[in-house]
Amino acid sequence: MTADHHAPYIKHAIESVLCQTFGNWELIIIDDGPVGKVADVVRNYRDPRIRYIRQEHVGIWHLGSSYNCALAESRAPFIAILEGDDWWPHNKLELQIPGLETGNFLVSYGVGEAFSEDGQTKLRTQPPAALTENLRMLNNQPTGSVAMAMACHWQFLSPPCLVIRKEALEKIGGFLQPDYYPAVDFPTTLQLSLLGPFHYHSEVLGYSRMHAKSATASHVPGKVYLTGMFRCWIELMRKNGVRISKDDVSAITSYWQRKFFDYYLISGRQALMQRDRKTSLRRFLNARSGARGLSKLTAISGGMLSQLPMGERLLEDVHRLLNKKTIPMLENEGVVAQSKEVIVAFEAFMIELNQISSN
């Protein structure tokens, strides 16, 4: 367990471990927060299975070193992840550990839920409906199947839901964190998915707390996670010599083009305002891919107007008529800048993706 500004929540996290119906565990707490606050909570516990380690603050950009400090201290054959502001259901370990003890899979994972501070569910972290019927893929069979899914649905392996075979972690060099990426779960599980089978549980196996000082709510803009994910995915595929099928390239491309529909519209319009008609046309055409109904008509009209001498003057009126929800985004300078950054990163990702694809 790593703890940074988690003093108000860490009691709940520790209690969720103490309440486990599977009792053969050890809890290693790495205190990376303000001096004294986490320690004041932890010293109330006398359970010998709990070990506390204080370190100089390194923060989210060096989270991997904190995780690996705990990994080096661990004596257990399986490693579960729990941040100081998250918690587990009481039967989590009972559901996951026996299968790891008798099976040959490297990672056990399940469904996660995230809650706001007022206790309202904010989101459910699980494989999308399109994947839940494909149990072989969710179990990473054949090896690398989960890696392909992570190129699109990259958030379905929630950290508090994971239990990892320690031997497999040590084989890849411990928890992985590139210097441009503010998390360890994505690069680590991605690398593990290239080694062997996983095991998916349909039950909720972990809970996350969303609050003002949580890693996902502060410190780092969402675009950094997204663009870092693209870079990390490509780098690990190249490092491991993985060739991507044309079908996978097509599926990944289509998914993100649909996901980035608004970004493509905003970026296409911005390029047209700057009289970059070639880039504008390309981005409107990409927005069109996978779009339907008025959304598709909006993208097509943008592409056509991008080639007219006075097209930029007509574009806003047409888009106000066809796609009202995008207009407030067009008037937000931060969203416009983010759209350009994300689309540029995605286009670079697609170039590299095609370079490592098989014929």
Phi, psi and omega per residue, in radians:
M1 nan 2.220 3.023
T2 -1.803 2.510 -3.076
A3 -2.341 2.059 3.092
D4 -2.421 1.934 -3.051
H5 1.047 0.559 -3.089
H6 -1.877 0.143 -3.068
A7 -0.929 -0.683 -3.132
P8 -1.197 -0.295 -3.004
Y9 -2.035 -0.249 -2.942
I10 -1.199 -0.455 3.078
K11 -1.045 -0.772 3.121
H12 -1.079 -0.719 3.129
A13 -1.100 -0.836 -3.132
I14 -1.106 -0.765 -3.137
E15 -1.070 -0.584 3.138
S16 -1.192 -0.440 3.052
V17 -1.398 -0.768 3.129
L18 -1.055 -0.495 -3.101
C19 -1.510 0.047 -3.105
Q20 -1.079 2.398 3.088
T21 -1.276 -0.326 3.007
F22 -1.681 2.036 -2.945
G23 -1.700 -0.121 -3.068
N24 -1.577 1.343 -3.093
W25 -2.389 2.890 2.966
E26 -2.303 2.470 -3.138
L27 -2.047 2.016 3.126
I28 -1.870 2.058 -3.096
I29 -1.821 2.071 3.065
I30 -1.758 1.919 -3.091
D31 -1.536 1.884 -3.130
D32 -1.980 0.251 -3.062
G33 -1.794 -2.896 3.118
P34 -0.996 2.468 -3.065
V35 -1.042 2.280 2.995
G36 1.660 -0.582 -2.971
K37 -1.202 -0.865 3.099
V38 -1.210 -0.711 -3.131
A39 -1.016 -0.658 3.141
D40 -1.069 -0.586 3.119
V41 -1.356 -0.802 -3.028
V42 -1.145 -0.598 -3.074
R43 -1.156 -0.188 3.079
N44 -1.344 -0.171 -3.104
Y45 -1.823 2.253 -3.111
R46 -1.876 0.093 -3.108
D47 -1.137 2.156 -3.092
P48 -1.155 -0.234 3.111
R49 -1.341 -0.175 -3.131
I50 -1.745 2.188 3.095
R51 -2.136 2.375 -3.059
Y52 -2.006 2.294 3.115
I53 -2.263 2.147 3.084
R54 -1.680 2.325 3.092
Q55 -2.294 2.809 3.008
E56 -1.101 2.463 -3.061
H57 -1.063 2.232 3.083
V58 -2.086 -0.424 3.028
G59 1.413 -3.065 -2.991
I60 -1.195 -0.497 -3.111
W61 -1.324 -0.143 3.059
H62 -2.197 0.554 -3.136
L63 -1.046 -0.602 3.134
G64 -1.021 -0.676 3.141
S65 -1.191 -0.608 3.088
S66 -1.160 -0.780 3.103
Y67 -1.074 -0.732 -3.096
N68 -1.265 -0.446 3.009
C69 -1.097 -0.794 3.102
A70 -1.156 -0.676 3.124
L71 -1.055 -0.740 -3.138
A72 -1.140 -0.540 -3.136
E73 -1.419 -0.336 -3.018
S74 -1.243 2.483 3.069
R75 -1.916 -0.012 -3.048
A76 -1.534 2.683 3.122
P77 -1.400 -0.218 -3.126
F78 -2.273 2.502 -3.048
I79 -2.078 2.113 3.048
A80 -1.862 2.639 -3.089
I81 -1.883 2.293 3.057
L82 -2.610 1.986 3.037
E83 -1.333 2.793 -3.067
G84 -1.183 -0.198 3.093
D85 -1.920 0.137 3.106
D86 -1.875 3.094 3.092
W87 -2.733 2.916 -3.080
W88 -2.009 2.670 2.893
P89 -1.214 2.706 -2.992
H90 -1.101 -0.421 -3.074
N91 -1.860 0.271 -3.089
K92 -0.952 -0.987 -3.073
L93 -1.159 -0.606 3.105
E94 -1.093 -0.588 3.134
L95 -1.345 -0.553 -2.974
Q96 -1.771 -0.677 -3.010
I97 -1.155 -0.792 -3.116
P98 -0.982 -0.688 3.116
G99 -1.132 -0.671 3.088
L100 -1.172 -0.597 -3.135
E101 -1.209 -0.589 -3.070
T102 -1.815 -0.322 -3.088
G103 -1.716 -3.092 -3.131
N104 -1.994 0.148 -3.087
F105 -1.376 2.746 -3.030
L106 -1.622 -0.566 -3.045
V107 -2.327 2.323 2.990
S108 -1.940 2.327 -3.132
Y109 -2.617 2.923 -3.129
G110 -2.703 -2.643 -3.084
V111 -1.545 2.480 3.072
G112 -2.083 2.707 3.050
E113 -2.270 2.457 3.114
A114 -1.997 2.389 -3.095
F115 -2.146 2.553 2.997
S116 -1.418 2.998 -3.076
E117 -1.119 -0.436 3.130
D118 -1.477 0.079 3.058
G119 1.554 0.065 3.137
Q120 -1.498 2.347 3.106
T121 -1.105 2.271 3.117
K122 -1.755 -0.712 -3.140
L123 -2.770 2.788 3.113
R124 -2.048 2.171 -3.109
T125 -1.712 1.868 -3.126
Q126 -2.753 2.855 3.082
P127 -1.028 2.475 3.107
P128 -1.090 2.776 -3.065
A129 -0.938 -0.606 -3.106
A130 -1.117 -0.359 -3.081
L131 -1.807 -0.352 -2.988
T132 -1.150 -0.393 3.122
E133 -1.453 -0.188 -3.121
N134 -1.744 1.378 -3.050
L135 -1.125 -0.584 3.111
R136 -1.082 -0.742 3.123
M137 -1.129 -0.792 -3.141
L138 -1.080 -0.498 3.088
N139 -1.577 0.201 3.085
N140 1.053 0.780 3.085
Q141 -2.140 2.093 -0.043
P142 -1.228 2.880 -3.134
T143 -0.920 2.305 -3.110
G144 1.792 -0.178 -3.129
S145 -1.057 -0.746 3.135
V146 -1.136 -0.601 3.107
A147 -1.049 -0.711 3.118
M148 -1.140 -0.716 3.114
A149 -1.146 -0.627 -3.119
M150 -1.207 -0.293 3.068
A151 -1.168 -0.354 3.114
C152 -2.035 -1.120 -3.021
H153 -1.589 1.137 -2.869
W154 -1.318 -0.156 -3.068
Q155 -1.826 0.244 -3.039
F156 -1.498 -0.057 3.013
L157 -1.853 1.649 -3.058
S158 -1.432 2.293 -3.058
P159 -0.876 -0.826 -3.101
P160 -1.222 -0.106 3.106
C161 -1.639 -0.124 -3.018
L162 -1.535 2.459 2.830
V163 -2.320 2.227 -2.983
I164 -2.123 2.437 3.064
R165 -1.161 2.163 -3.060
K166 -1.049 -0.695 3.141
E167 -1.013 -0.683 3.123
A168 -1.203 -0.708 3.092
L169 -1.050 -0.791 -3.129
E170 -1.141 -0.561 3.141
K171 -1.116 -0.591 -3.127
I172 -1.630 0.089 3.111
G173 1.613 0.359 -3.136
G174 1.526 -2.879 3.111
F175 -1.187 2.385 -3.050
L176 -1.819 2.421 3.059
Q177 -2.657 1.786 3.041
P178 -1.070 2.694 -3.057
D179 -1.211 -0.189 3.133
Y180 -1.754 0.039 -3.012
Y181 -2.167 2.186 -3.001
P182 -1.570 0.660 3.132
A183 -2.771 2.861 3.132
V184 -1.981 -0.386 -2.988
D185 -1.136 -0.767 -3.094
F186 -1.141 -0.963 -3.132
P187 -1.103 -0.596 -3.108
T188 -1.224 -0.862 -3.140
T189 -1.195 -0.558 3.093
L190 -1.101 -0.812 3.119
Q191 -1.121 -0.712 3.119
L192 -1.118 -0.550 -3.127
S193 -1.187 -0.244 3.105
L194 -1.613 0.024 -3.083
L195 -1.849 -0.609 -3.044
G196 -3.139 -3.029 -3.008
P197 -1.230 2.676 3.014
F198 -1.963 3.050 3.005
H199 -2.390 2.144 -3.100
Y200 -1.747 2.331 3.023
H201 -1.926 2.441 3.127
S202 -1.482 -0.078 3.139
E203 -1.438 2.790 3.006
V204 -1.294 2.149 -3.058
L205 -2.105 0.069 3.119
G206 -2.981 2.656 -3.139
Y207 -2.210 2.447 3.085
S208 -2.002 2.606 3.125
R209 -1.947 2.163 3.103
M210 -1.687 2.076 3.140
H211 -2.582 3.022 -2.977
A212 -1.050 -0.511 -3.099
K213 -1.842 0.150 3.115
S214 -1.235 2.717 -3.086
A215 -1.059 -0.584 -3.094
T216 -1.446 -0.217 -3.106
A217 -1.864 -0.263 -3.086
S218 -2.450 3.114 3.056
H219 1.315 -0.869 -2.931
V220 -2.306 2.227 3.067
P221 -1.125 2.624 -3.125
G222 -1.025 -0.556 -3.110
K223 -1.125 -0.465 3.129
V224 -1.180 -0.704 3.072
Y225 -1.107 -0.766 -3.056
L226 -1.175 -0.897 -3.130
T227 -1.176 -0.594 3.077
G228 -1.153 -0.621 3.093
M229 -1.072 -0.800 3.116
F230 -0.991 -0.869 -3.091
R231 -1.109 -0.786 -3.123
C232 -1.077 -0.762 -3.108
W233 -1.067 -0.835 -3.137
I234 -1.104 -0.794 -3.095
E235 -1.059 -0.729 -3.128
L236 -1.254 -0.595 3.069
M237 -1.126 -0.775 3.118
R238 -1.109 -0.806 -3.105
K239 -1.016 -0.640 -3.090
N240 -1.669 0.093 3.089
G241 1.138 0.531 -3.108
V242 -1.414 2.297 3.053
R243 -1.777 2.333 -3.065
I244 -1.749 2.293 -3.135
S245 -1.217 2.728 3.105
K246 -1.067 -0.624 3.117
D247 -1.115 -0.707 3.115
D248 -1.173 -0.696 3.092
V249 -1.028 -0.801 -3.136
S250 -1.094 -0.749 -3.123
A251 -1.156 -0.747 3.139
I252 -1.135 -0.770 3.139
T253 -1.063 -0.847 -3.104
S254 -1.083 -0.707 -3.122
Y255 -1.046 -0.888 -3.056
W256 -1.287 -0.512 3.058
Q257 -1.125 -0.675 3.065
R258 -1.189 -0.733 -3.104
K259 -1.121 -0.614 -3.056
F260 -1.729 0.388 -3.085
F261 -0.908 -0.912 -3.124
D262 -1.097 -0.712 3.130
Y263 -1.083 -0.708 3.113
Y264 -1.118 -0.741 3.110
L265 -1.060 -0.833 -3.122
I266 -1.097 -0.803 -3.118
S267 -1.160 -0.672 3.104
G268 -1.126 -0.744 3.118
R269 -1.146 -0.716 3.138
Q270 -1.097 -0.734 3.106
A271 -1.082 -0.665 3.131
L272 -1.173 -0.688 3.098
M273 -1.066 -0.494 3.125
Q274 -1.604 0.155 3.117
R275 1.119 0.417 3.047
D276 -1.642 1.416 -2.990
R277 -1.207 -0.581 -3.130
K278 -1.127 -0.852 3.120
T279 -1.130 -0.708 3.131
S280 -1.028 -0.818 -3.140
L281 -1.073 -0.773 -3.108
R282 -1.061 -0.705 -3.091
R283 -1.314 -0.584 3.041
F284 -1.183 -0.653 3.106
L285 -1.160 -0.656 3.081
N286 -1.162 -0.642 3.086
A287 -1.104 -0.578 -3.120
R288 -1.166 -0.577 -3.081
S289 -1.090 2.105 3.117
G290 1.469 -0.173 3.117
A291 -1.386 2.753 -3.139
R292 -2.366 2.818 3.027
G293 0.981 -2.343 -3.108
L294 -1.110 -0.550 3.115
S295 -1.077 -0.769 3.126
K296 -1.144 -0.719 3.122
L297 -1.113 -0.650 3.092
T298 -1.056 -0.796 -3.133
A299 -1.169 -0.745 -3.141
I300 -1.100 -0.762 3.137
S301 -1.093 -0.655 3.093
G302 -1.098 -0.760 3.114
G303 -1.080 -0.728 -3.140
M304 -1.175 -0.802 -3.103
L305 -1.193 -0.445 3.136
S306 -1.121 -0.327 -3.100
Q307 -1.754 0.019 3.131
L308 -1.677 2.537 -3.105
P309 -0.973 -0.645 -3.116
M310 -1.912 0.379 -3.012
G311 -1.039 -0.623 -3.080
E312 -1.130 -0.485 3.140
R313 -1.304 -0.529 -3.117
L314 -1.500 -0.414 -2.962
L315 -1.062 -0.805 -3.076
E316 -1.108 -0.718 3.133
D317 -1.092 -0.739 -3.135
V318 -1.136 -0.761 -3.103
H319 -1.252 -0.522 3.048
R320 -1.119 -0.590 -3.136
L321 -1.302 -0.701 -3.001
L322 -1.626 -0.563 -2.972
N323 -2.494 1.338 -3.004
K324 -1.139 -0.543 -3.037
K325 -1.202 -0.392 -3.115
T326 -1.426 -0.383 -3.046
I327 -1.065 -0.798 3.088
P328 -1.001 -0.592 3.099
M329 -1.134 -0.657 -3.118
L330 -1.130 -0.429 -3.091
E331 -1.652 0.037 3.134
N332 -1.818 1.916 -3.062
E333 -1.049 -0.642 3.130
G334 -1.120 -0.732 3.130
V335 -1.169 -0.700 3.121
V336 -1.063 -0.806 3.138
A337 -1.127 -0.733 3.129
Q338 -1.125 -0.689 3.132
S339 -1.014 -0.795 -3.126
K340 -1.106 -0.788 -3.118
E341 -1.090 -0.771 -3.109
V342 -1.157 -0.767 -3.112
I343 -1.165 -0.711 3.098
V344 -1.077 -0.757 3.114
A345 -1.115 -0.714 -3.139
F346 -1.162 -0.715 3.130
E347 -1.123 -0.653 3.066
A348 -1.146 -0.687 3.089
F349 -1.053 -0.755 -3.107
M350 -1.163 -0.645 3.094
I351 -1.067 -0.829 -3.128
E352 -1.210 -0.609 3.111
L353 -1.060 -0.756 3.117
N354 -1.189 -0.528 3.127
Q355 -1.188 -0.532 -3.123
I356 -1.748 0.178 3.125
S357 -1.417 2.658 3.105
S358 -1.473 2.780 -3.131
N359 -1.354 nan nan
